[in-house]
Amino acid sequence: MSFHLHKFPLMSKSRKISRMLAEQDEQRPPGQPRRRRRGSSGGNAEEHAAPAAAAETEIEEAEEEDGDEEQLQVSMEDGKSYRITFPDFPGGPGTFEAAAKFCYGVRVELTPWNVAPLRCAAEYLEMTEEHSEDNLAARAEAYLSQAVLRHPGEATKALKSCEDLLPHAEELGIVARCVEAIAARSSATSRSWFGDLAVLGLHMYKRVMAAMAAREDVRTEALEGCLVSYAKATLPGLSRSMRWRRASAPVSSEVEQRDLLEAVVASLPADKGSGSVVTAKFLFALLRTAHILRASDAARAAIERKAATQLEQATVEDVLIPSYSGAAETLYDVDCVERVVRHFLAEEEVGEDEASSSAAITEEEAAARTTASRPSAVAMTQVGKLVDNYLAEVASDANLKPAKFCELALAMPDHARIYDDGVYRAVDIYLKAHPRLTTEERDRVCGVVDCRKLTVEACTHAAQNERLPLRAVLQVLFFEQLQLRRAITGTLLASTASPRARHPQPQPAAAAVRHAAGPSEAWRTTTVQESQTLRLDMDGMRTRVQGLERECSSMRRAIKKIDGRGGTASPSSASSPDAAAPAGWRSRYRCKFSTQVCDSQARDAVVSRASRMGMSP
C-alpha cells in the first residue's frame, strides 16, 4: 500500500522519518532534478517525475511488483518528492495509517486491540518523548498500563494482537506484561472473561497457563475454568454450543486440533480438583475427542487417569465411548472403560498398601491414611452401579465376547455391590442377545452373579428365567431356601427373647409391691396375640419351603431323565445342547414360565411378611 503524505508533519513526530529524509537530501547532487526509481528492490526500475505537492492526505492501494512492502511517498511544496520503503513495519498498513493520522494531529482512539500495534509502530518510527512531547509512544504506554493491564480480559485482547507483532512486541516486553497481568488478576476477578482466552493461539495459551500454574495465589477453580473454556471453544465437537460459532470460521486441521488437545491435557491439574469445573462429563468428552483425533497414547492415558478420579460422578451416557478404530469389532470401546475402572480401583489398592506398610504409626493413623487415599464407600457403590448399567447397555452388542463381558463385571470388588440385581439384569440381556453361546460360556457369564446377594424380586425372576442354565436356577432356589430358613431361625430366637427383653425382672421391692397389687394380664394377652401371628407366618413360610423342596426334587428328577435320554436329542439341537435342553424339560414336565428380560434395579426389597414380624430384609 502506498501513502502520499507531507514531509513536515511526519518529521515533527518521527525521528526515523526525519533522519531518512535527511539522508536522501545528502545523497542527491546539487542542482539535479529530483527523480526516484521504483522497483522490486526498493526503487530500481525506470525513472519517473515526482508529482506536485499534495493538498491533502491521499491513501490508495496499488499492486506493486515488490510484494507487500509499505511505500511512503513524501511531497514538498516545491515539487520535490521522496520515497521511503518499510518492508518490516509492525502492524501492517492499517497501523501505519493510524500513526500517520496521529502525526497530522488527527485524534486516534486507542483500544485493547490496537494499543500494542501502535506501541510497536511508535517504537519503530521513533515517535518518543525525546523527539516530540506528548508523542504516540507515551500515549500508547499510558493506555496500556492504566486501562489494559488492569483487567485480564482486556490484556487477553492485547496479547492476541501481539501474535502478529513478533518479535517487536516481545522485545518491548508487551507479551510478558500481558501474560503476567492475566495470571496475576485471574483469581481476583469473575469468570466472565474466561471465554476471551479462546482467541489466543496455542503458543500464547501455553504461556498463560504456565504463568498461572507457577503462581501460588491462583486458585484451582480459576485455572480449571480457563482450561475448560479454551478447550470448548477451540476443539470442534467437544461442546455442542460452540458449533454454530465455528460455522463461518475456518476449522483447524486435524494436526492443529491434536496439538490443541494435547496442550489442554498437559494443563490438567495433577490433583483431583473440586470437580465443579473439570467435571466427569468434560473429561470423558475430552477422552472421546482424543479417540477421534487419534491423539498419542500418553495423552489418552493421562485423560483416562484423570477421568478415573471423577468416575463416581459420571453417567452411562458419558462412558459410552464409540469405537473409532477400524480394528475394533464392538460398537463401544469397552477396553477404554475397563482401563478407567482399573485406575479407579488402583487408588484403593494404593491406600491399603500404604496403611499396611506403615509399621511405625498407630492403628488410628493408618485408618485415617487409608480413608484419605482410597475411594469412599459411597463412591465405590456409585461406580459399581455405573458399571452394571454400562454392562446392560453394551450387553446387546453381538460382537461383545463373553470373556470381555466377564472381565468388566468381575473387575469390581464384592463390597462395590450391595445387591447383584444390576449385574443380573446385564447377564439376562447378554444371554438374550447371544443365544448361540456354548454351555461353558453360559456358565461363565452366569458365574458373575452372586446368588446370595439377589433380592426377592430378582430371585423370583431368576427362578422363572428360561435363559439361565439349570445349575444357576438351582443355585438361586437353594440360596432362597437358605435365606428363608435363616429368617425363620432369627424369628424364633427373637420371639423367645422378646418377652424377657421387653419385661425385665423387677427389683425385689418393686416385685413385692406388684405381687401385693395383683398380677397384670395385659402383657400376657399381647404375648398370646403375637405368638398366634408368628405361628401363622411360620406356617406360611413352612409351606413355601416345602414347595421349593418339591420343585427342587422335581428338577433333579428331570435332569436325571434328560441325562438318560441325551442320545435321543434332535439334530437341530446337537450343536447347542444346553440351549435346547431347558425348553425341552420345562415343556415336558409342564413347567410354564414367562420369558422376559429382568428389569429389576439394585434396590432394597422388603418382604411384607418379614416387615410385619419386625425382621430385617
C-alpha positions in Angstrom: 0.0 0.0 0.0 1.3 3.4 -0.9 0.7 6.6 1.1 1.1 10.1 -0.3 1.9 12.3 2.6 3.5 15.6 3.6 7.1 15.9 4.8 6.9 18.2 7.8 4.1 16.6 9.8 5.9 13.3 9.7 9.2 14.8 10.6 7.8 16.6 13.6 6.7 13.4 15.3 9.0 10.6 13.8 12.7 10.8 14.3 13.3 7.9 12.0 11.5 9.5 9.1 13.3 12.8 9.7 16.6 11.0 9.6 15.8 9.0 6.4 14.7 12.1 4.5 17.8 14.0 5.6 19.9 11.1 4.3 18.2 11.3 0.9 18.9 15.0 0.7 22.6 14.4 1.3 22.8 11.7 -1.4 21.3 13.9 -4.2 23.8 16.1 -6.2 23.0 19.8 -6.0 21.1 21.3 -9.0 20.0 17.9 -10.3 16.3 17.3 -10.8 14.9 15.0 -8.1 13.8 11.7 -9.6 13.4 8.4 -8.0 13.4 4.8 -9.2 10.8 2.3 -8.2 11.0 -1.5 -8.5 11.1 -4.8 -6.7 14.2 -3.9 -4.7 13.2 -0.6 -3.2 13.2 1.6 -6.3 15.4 0.2 -9.0 13.1 0.5 -12.1 12.6 3.2 -14.7 12.7 6.8 -13.6 9.6 8.9 -13.3 8.9 12.5 -12.4 7.9 13.4 -9.0 4.3 14.5 -8.5 3.3 18.0 -7.5 2.6 18.9 -3.9 -0.5 17.1 -2.5 -3.2 19.3 -1.0 -4.4 16.6 1.4 -3.5 13.0 2.6 -4.3 10.5 -0.2 -4.4 6.8 0.6 -4.7 4.3 -2.1 -4.0 0.6 -2.7 -1.7 -0.5 -5.6 -0.3 -3.8 -6.6 3.4 -3.4 -6.7 5.9 -5.9 -8.1 7.9 -5.8 -4.8 5.1 -7.6 -2.8 3.5 -6.2 0.4 6.2 -3.7 1.3 4.8 -0.4 2.5 6.0 2.5 0.4 5.8 6.1 1.7 6.0 8.9 -0.8 6.6 12.3 0.8 5.9 15.5 -1.2 7.2 19.1 -0.7 5.8 22.4 -1.8 8.4 22.9 -4.5 7.5 19.7 -6.3 10.3 17.6 -4.8 9.4 14.2 -3.6 10.9 11.3 -1.5 10.1 7.6 -1.5 10.7 5.6 1.7 10.0 1.8 2.0 9.2 0.0 5.2 9.5 -3.8 4.4 9.0 -5.0 8.1 6.7 -2.4 9.5 4.9 -3.9 12.6 1.1 -4.0 12.3 0.8 -3.5 8.6 -0.7 -0.7 6.6 -3.6 -0.1 9.0 -1.3 0.6 11.9 0.9 2.9 9.7 -2.2 4.8 8.6 -3.2 5.4 12.3 0.3 6.5 13.1 0.3 8.9 10.2 -3.0 10.4 11.2 -1.5 11.0 14.7 1.3 12.9 13.0 -1.2 15.1 11.3 -3.0 15.8 14.6 -6.0 13.6 13.9 -7.5 12.1 17.1 -6.7 8.3 17.2 -8.8 6.2 19.6 -6.8 3.6 21.5 -8.4 0.2 22.1 -7.1 -3.1 23.6 -6.8 -4.4 20.0 -4.7 -1.6 18.6 -2.7 -0.4 21.5 0.1 -3.0 21.1 0.4 -2.4 17.3 0.6 1.4 17.8 3.1 1.0 20.6 5.3 -1.2 18.3 4.8 1.3 15.5 5.8 4.2 17.7 9.0 2.4 18.7 9.7 1.5 15.1 9.2 5.2 13.9 11.0 6.6 17.0 7.9 8.6 18.0 9.2 9.1 21.5 9.2 12.0 24.0 12.8 12.8 23.3 11.8 13.8 19.8 8.5 15.4 20.5 6.3 16.0 23.6 3.1 14.0 24.1 4.1 11.6 21.4 2.5 8.3 20.3 4.8 6.1 22.3 3.9 7.8 25.6 0.2 7.8 24.9 0.1 4.1 24.0 2.2 3.2 27.0 -0.1 5.1 29.4 -3.2 3.5 27.9 -1.6 0.0 28.1 -0.7 0.4 31.7 -3.8 2.2 33.0 -6.6 0.5 31.0 -5.4 -2.8 29.5 -3.2 -4.5 32.0 -5.6 -3.9 34.9 -8.2 -6.4 33.6 -7.4 -9.9 32.3 -10.0 -9.8 29.6 -8.5 -6.6 28.0 -5.0 -7.9 28.5 -6.0 -11.1 26.6 -7.1 -9.0 23.6 -3.9 -7.1 23.6 -2.0 -10.4 23.9 -3.8 -11.7 20.8 -2.8 -8.7 18.8 0.8 -9.4 19.7 0.8 -12.7 17.8 1.3 -10.7 14.6 3.8 -8.3 16.1 6.6 -10.6 16.9 9.5 -10.1 17.6 8.7 -6.4 18.2 6.1 -6.9 20.9 8.4 -9.5 22.6 11.4 -7.0 22.6 9.3 -4.3 24.1 8.0 -6.6 26.9 4.4 -6.3 25.9 3.9 -10.0 25.7 5.4 -10.7 29.1 3.4 -7.9 30.8 0.1 -9.1 29.3 0.8 -12.7 30.4 1.7 -11.6 33.9 -1.4 -9.4 34.1 -3.7 -12.2 33.1 -2.1 -14.6 35.6 -2.0 -12.1 38.5 -5.6 -11.0 38.2 -7.2 -14.3 37.2 -8.3 -15.1 40.7 -9.4 -11.7 41.8 -12.0 -11.2 39.0 -15.1 -13.0 37.9 -15.1 -15.9 35.5 -16.8 -13.9 32.7 -13.5 -13.3 30.9 -12.5 -17.0 30.6 -14.1 -17.1 27.2 -11.7 -14.5 25.9 -8.8 -17.0 26.1 -10.4 -18.7 23.1 -8.9 -16.1 20.8 -5.3 -16.9 21.7 -3.2 -19.2 19.6 -1.6 -22.3 21.0 1.7 -20.7 21.8 0.2 -17.8 23.8 -2.2 -20.1 25.5 0.6 -22.3 26.8 2.4 -19.2 28.2 -0.7 -18.0 30.0 -1.4 -21.4 31.6 2.3 -21.8 32.6 2.3 -18.4 34.3 -1.0 -19.2 36.1 0.3 -22.6 37.3 3.5 -21.0 38.6 1.7 -18.6 40.9 0.7 -19.8 44.3 -2.2 -17.3 44.7 -4.1 -18.6 41.6 -7.0 -20.7 42.7 -7.6 -24.1 41.2 -11.1 -23.1 40.1 -9.7 -20.2 38.0 -7.1 -22.5 36.4 -9.7 -25.1 35.6 -12.2 -22.5 34.3 -9.6 -21.1 31.8 -8.8 -24.7 30.7 -12.4 -25.7 30.1 -13.4 -22.5 28.3 -10.4 -22.7 26.0 -11.0 -26.4 25.2 -14.7 -26.0 24.4 -14.0 -23.0 22.2 -11.1 -24.4 20.2 -11.9 -28.1 19.8 -14.8 -28.7 17.5 -17.3 -31.2 18.7 -16.3 -31.0 22.3 -19.1 -28.7 23.2 -22.4 -28.6 21.1 -22.9 -25.0 22.0 -19.8 -23.9 20.1 -20.6 -25.5 16.7 -22.6 -22.5 15.5 -19.8 -20.1 16.3 -17.3 -22.1 14.2 -19.7 -22.5 11.2 -18.3 -19.4 9.5 -14.7 -19.6 10.9 -12.1 -21.9 9.2 -11.8 -25.2 11.0 -8.3 -26.1 12.1 -6.7 -29.1 10.6 -6.5 -32.4 12.4 -2.9 -31.9 13.3 -3.6 -28.5 14.8 -6.6 -29.9 16.7 -4.4 -32.7 18.0 -1.8 -30.2 19.2 -4.5 -28.2 20.9 -5.9 -31.3 22.6 -2.5 -32.4 23.9 -1.8 -28.9 25.2 -5.1 -28.9 27.1 -4.3 -32.4 28.6 -0.9 -31.2 29.7 -2.6 -28.3 31.5 -4.9 -30.5 33.5 -4.3 -30.1 37.3 -2.4 -33.0 38.8 -4.7 -33.3 41.8 -8.4 -34.4 41.8 -9.6 -30.9 42.0 -13.0 -29.7 43.1 -14.9 -31.5 40.4 -17.2 -28.5 39.8 -15.4 -27.2 36.7 -13.4 -30.1 35.3 -16.3 -32.5 35.6 -16.5 -36.1 34.6 -18.7 -35.1 31.6 -15.9 -32.8 30.3 -13.2 -35.4 30.9 -15.0 -38.2 29.1 -15.8 -35.8 26.2 -12.1 -35.0 26.1 -11.4 -38.7 26.0 -13.9 -39.2 23.2 -12.3 -36.4 21.2 -8.8 -37.9 21.8 -10.0 -41.1 20.2 -11.4 -39.2 17.2 -8.3 -37.2 16.6 -6.0 -40.2 17.2 -4.1 -38.5 20.0 -0.9 -40.0 21.4 -1.1 -42.9 23.8 0.4 -40.8 26.5 -2.3 -38.1 26.1 -5.1 -40.7 26.2 -3.6 -42.4 29.2 -3.4 -39.1 31.1 -7.0 -38.4 30.3 -8.0 -41.9 31.5 -6.2 -41.5 34.8 -7.8 -38.1 35.3 -11.3 -39.4 34.4 -10.8 -42.1 37.0 -10.7 -39.5 39.7 -14.2 -38.3 38.8 -15.7 -41.7 37.8 -18.3 -41.7 40.6 -19.8 -38.5 39.0 -20.1 -40.0 35.5 -23.3 -41.2 33.9 -23.8 -44.0 31.5 -24.0 -41.6 28.6 -20.6 -40.2 29.5 -18.9 -43.6 29.4 -20.5 -44.8 26.2 -17.4 -44.1 24.0 -17.8 -45.4 20.5 -15.0 -47.5 18.9 -13.4 -45.3 16.3 -10.7 -47.8 15.4 -11.3 -49.9 12.4 -9.8 -53.0 14.1 -12.4 -52.9 16.9 -15.4 -55.2 16.5 -17.6 -53.8 19.2 -19.7 -50.8 18.9 -18.4 -49.2 22.1 -14.8 -49.1 23.4 -15.2 -51.5 26.4 -11.4 -51.7 26.8 -11.2 -48.0 27.5 -13.9 -48.1 30.1 -12.2 -51.1 31.8 -8.9 -49.2 32.0 -10.6 -46.2 33.6 -12.2 -48.6 36.1 -8.9 -50.2 36.8 -7.3 -46.8 37.5 -10.2 -46.0 39.9 -9.7 -49.3 41.8 -5.9 -48.7 41.9 -6.4 -45.8 44.3 -8.0 -48.3 46.8 -5.1 -50.7 46.5 -2.5 -48.0 47.0 -4.3 -46.8 50.1 -4.4 -50.3 51.6 -0.7 -50.9 50.8 0.3 -47.6 52.4 -1.7 -48.4 55.5 -0.3 -51.9 55.9 3.3 -50.9 55.2 3.4 -48.2 57.9 4.6 -50.1 60.9 5.6 -47.1 63.0 2.2 -45.4 63.0 -0.7 -46.2 65.2 -3.8 -48.0 64.0 -5.8 -44.8 64.1 -3.3 -43.0 61.8 -3.2 -46.0 59.5 -7.0 -46.0 59.2 -7.0 -42.2 58.6 -4.5 -42.6 55.8 -6.4 -45.3 54.2 -9.7 -43.3 54.4 -8.0 -40.3 52.9 -6.4 -42.1 50.0 -8.9 -44.8 49.0 -12.3 -44.1 47.5 -15.1 -43.7 49.9 -17.8 -46.4 50.3 -20.4 -44.2 48.7 -18.1 -43.6 45.6 -17.4 -47.3 45.3 -21.1 -48.1 45.4 -21.8 -45.5 42.7 -19.1 -46.8 40.5 -20.5 -50.3 40.9 -23.9 -49.2 39.8 -22.4 -47.3 36.9 -20.5 -50.5 35.7 -23.7 -52.6 36.0 -25.7 -50.1 34.0 -22.9 -49.8 31.4 -22.8 -53.6 31.1 -26.6 -53.6 30.5 -26.1 -51.1 27.7 -23.3 -52.9 25.9 -24.7 -56.4 26.5 -26.8 -56.3 23.4 -23.8 -55.9 21.2 -23.5 -59.2 19.2 -19.7 -58.7 18.9 -19.0 -58.4 22.6 -17.2 -61.6 23.7 -18.1 -63.4 26.9 -14.6 -63.1 28.2 -14.7 -59.3 27.9 -18.1 -59.1 29.5 -17.0 -61.2 32.4 -13.7 -59.2 32.9 -15.5 -55.9 33.3 -18.2 -57.4 35.5 -15.6 -59.1 37.8 -13.4 -56.0 38.0 -15.5 -54.5 40.7 -14.9 -55.9 44.2 -17.7 -57.6 46.2 -18.3 -54.6 48.5 -19.0 -52.4 45.5 -22.4 -54.0 45.1 -24.9 -54.1 47.9 -27.2 -56.2 45.7 -26.4 -58.0 42.5 -29.7 -57.2 40.8 -28.0 -54.8 38.4 -25.4 -57.3 37.1 -28.1 -60.0 36.9 -30.1 -57.7 34.6 -27.0 -57.2 32.4 -26.4 -61.0 32.3 -30.1 -61.6 31.3 -29.8 -59.1 28.4 -26.5 -60.6 27.3 -28.0 -64.2 27.3 -30.9 -62.9 25.2 -28.6 -61.2 22.7 -26.3 -64.2 22.4 -28.4 -67.3 22.1 -25.6 -69.4 20.5 -23.3 -69.5 23.5 -21.9 -72.8 24.5 -22.6 -74.4 27.8 -19.3 -73.4 29.2 -19.7 -69.8 28.1 -23.2 -69.5 29.6 -22.0 -70.9 32.9 -19.1 -68.4 32.9 -21.4 -65.5 32.2 -23.9 -66.5 34.9 -21.0 -67.0 37.3 -20.5 -63.2 37.7 -23.8 -63.1 39.6 -23.7 -63.8 43.4 -27.0 -65.5 44.0 -26.7 -64.8 47.7 -27.0 -61.0 47.0 -30.1 -61.1 44.9 -33.3 -59.5 46.2 -36.6 -61.4 46.4 -37.8 -59.8 43.2 -34.6 -60.8 41.3 -34.7 -64.4 42.8 -38.3 -64.8 41.6 -37.4 -63.7 38.1 -34.3 -65.9 38.0 -36.3 -68.9 39.1 -38.6 -68.5 36.1 -35.9 -67.4 33.6 -35.6 -69.9 30.8 -32.4 -68.4 29.5 -30.5 -69.4 32.7 -28.7 -72.7 32.9 -30.2 -75.3 35.2 -27.3 -75.0 37.6 -27.8 -71.3 38.0 -31.6 -71.8 38.7 -30.8 -74.5 41.3 -28.3 -72.1 43.0 -30.9 -69.4 43.1 -33.5 -71.7 44.6 -31.0 -73.1 47.1 -29.9 -69.8 48.4 -33.5 -68.5 48.6 -34.4 -71.6 50.7 -31.4 -71.0 52.9 -32.4 -67.4 53.4 -35.9 -68.5 54.4 -34.5 -70.9 57.0 -32.3 -68.2 58.4 -35.2 -65.9 58.6 -37.3 -68.5 60.5 -34.5 -69.2 62.9 -34.0 -65.5 63.6 -37.7 -65.1 64.2 -37.8 -67.9 66.6 -34.9 -66.5 68.6 -36.4 -63.1 68.6 -39.8 -64.3 69.8 -38.1 -66.3 72.6 -36.1 -63.4 73.9 -38.7 -60.7 73.3 -40.8 -61.1 76.5 -37.8 -61.1 78.7 -36.2 -58.2 76.8 -39.4 -56.1 76.9 -40.2 -57.1 80.6 -37.1 -57.4 82.7 -37.1 -58.9 86.1 -38.3 -56.4 88.6 -36.4 -55.5 91.7 -37.3 -57.2 95.0 -39.1 -54.1 96.4 -41.0 -53.5 93.2 -41.8 -57.2 92.9 -43.3 -57.2 96.4 -45.4 -54.2 95.5 -46.6 -55.7 92.2 -47.4 -59.1 93.9 -49.3 -57.3 96.5 -51.3 -55.3 93.9 -52.1 -58.5 91.9 -50.7 -60.0 88.6 -51.2 -57.9 85.4 -52.8 -59.7 82.5 -52.1 -57.1 79.8 -48.7 -58.3 78.7 -49.9 -61.9 78.6 -52.7 -61.0 76.2 -50.2 -59.2 74.0 -47.8 -62.1 74.0 -50.5 -64.6 73.1 -51.6 -62.5 70.1 -48.0 -62.1 68.9 -47.5 -65.9 69.2 -50.6 -66.6 67.2 -49.5 -64.2 64.4 -46.0 -65.7 64.5 -47.4 -69.2 64.2 -49.5 -68.3 61.2 -46.5 -66.7 59.5 -44.3 -69.7 60.3 -46.9 -72.0 58.8 -46.8 -69.9 55.6 -43.0 -70.0 55.4 -43.0 -73.7 56.0 -45.5 -74.2 53.2 -43.2 -72.1 51.0 -40.1 -74.1 51.9 -41.9 -77.4 51.2 -43.0 -76.1 47.8 -39.4 -75.2 47.0 -38.2 -78.5 48.1 -40.7 -80.3 45.9 -39.7 -78.1 43.0 -36.1 -78.9 43.5 -36.8 -82.6 43.7 -38.8 -82.4 40.5 -36.0 -80.6 38.8 -33.4 -83.2 39.9 -35.6 -86.0 38.5 -36.0 -84.1 35.3 -32.2 -83.6 35.0 -31.6 -87.3 35.5 -34.2 -88.1 32.8 -32.6 -85.7 30.4 -29.1 -87.1 31.1 -30.6 -90.6 30.4 -32.1 -89.5 27.1 -29.1 -87.5 26.0 -28.5 -89.7 22.9 -32.0 -89.0 21.5 -31.5 -85.3 21.0 -32.7 -83.9 17.7 -30.1 -83.0 15.1 -31.0 -79.3 15.2 -30.1 -79.1 18.9 -26.9 -81.1 18.6 -24.8 -78.0 18.1 -26.1 -76.3 21.2 -27.5 -78.9 23.6 -27.6 -76.6 26.6 -29.6 -74.0 24.7 -32.3 -76.6 23.7 -32.4 -78.6 26.9 -34.1 -76.0 29.2 -37.0 -75.5 26.9 -37.4 -79.3 26.4 -37.6 -80.3 30.0 -39.7 -77.4 31.0 -42.3 -78.2 28.3 -42.1 -82.0 29.0 -42.7 -81.5 32.7 -45.3 -78.7 32.3 -43.1 -76.0 33.8 -44.6 -73.0 32.1 -42.7 -69.8 32.9 -43.0 -66.4 31.2 -40.0 -65.2 29.2 -39.0 -61.6 29.9 -35.9 -59.5 30.5 -35.2 -58.7 34.0 -36.0 -55.0 34.7 -35.2 -55.0 38.4 -32.8 -52.5 39.6 -30.4 -52.7 42.7 -32.8 -51.6 45.4 -33.9 -52.8 48.8 -36.6 -55.4 48.6 -38.5 -56.0 51.9 -41.0 -58.8 52.2 -44.2 -57.6 53.7 -44.4 -60.7 56.0 -40.9 -60.1 57.3 -41.6 -56.4 57.9 -44.8 -57.3 59.8 -42.8 -59.6 62.0 -40.0 -57.0 62.6 -37.4 -59.0 60.7 -34.6 -57.4 58.7 -34.9 -57.9 54.9 
